[in-house]
């Protein structure tokens, strides 16, 4: 299997728990499912990730996904600006993952049923059962 390279500096990423870290810039690559798991563990509840497109007028170049090399989406997750490949994961520059974990309380499952009626059934019922 080929090395997964840092989208910022091109160095091979190293596995570190649920993430793959860049030894040069201390960025982190994480699969979205693992991110949800980390946030759920942090909040002790089911979570929904409210992705919001980021304004492209800043002139910042899109980064390539380290897995498929396609341009990643530039998004905000609460106050944290991130790069996201919906199929493979999310890139966090140094300190962004810690910042997001500190804001974990904002990712409650009740937002999902409000924003996505498709998930209001079973998931909404489970959330209500556990106080979400």
C-alpha positions, -999 to +999 in steps of 0.1 A: +000+000+000+013+034-010+021+060+017-006+086+024+011+120+020+004+152+039-017+175+018+002+205+032+038+194+030+039+162+011+055+141+038+043+105+046+018+105+074+023+083+104-005+064+122-013+078+156-044+063+172-075+072+152-055+097+131-026+098+107-003+126+116+023+146+097+057+146+115+066+179+099+036+202+103+017+182+130-014+182+108-039+152+112-059+132+087-089+114+101-117+094+086-151+110+092-165+080+110-135+080+134-141+118+140-178+112+148-167+084+172-142+107+189-168+135+193-194+110+206-170+097+232-162+133+242-199+143+245-213+110+257-241+114+231-248+108+194-235+137+173-242+152+139-215+171+120-229+204+106-206+210+076-208+245+061-192+255+029-164+281+034-161+313+013-136+307-015-129+345-019-098+342+004-078+330-026-065+300-007-057+270-030-077+238-025-057+210-011-057+175-026-072+145-007-042+124+004-061+093-006-077+100-040-058+133-048-091+151-058-096+187-045-110+187-010-140+208+000-132+238+021-157+237+050-163+250+085-173+228+113-186+252+139-157+278+141-130+255+127-120+258+091-112+224+076-105+206+043-128+176+037-130+147+012-166+133+018-153+098+007-120+096+026-117+120+055-109+154+070-076+173+072-068+192+104-039+217+104-020+217+137-042+225+167-075+224+147-084+189+160-078+200+196-099+232+189-127+210+175-127+186+204-130+216+228-162+226+209-176+191+209-206+201+230-221+218+199-225+186+179-258+172+193-279+147+174-310+169+177-296+191+150-298+162+126-335+156+129-341+193+124-319+196+094-324+161+078-359+146+082-346+113+067-328+107+100-356+118+123-370+082+127-349+056+145-319+079+151-341+106+164-359+081+187-326+068+200-314+103+206-345+112+226-341+080+246-306+090+256-315+127+262-301+140+229 
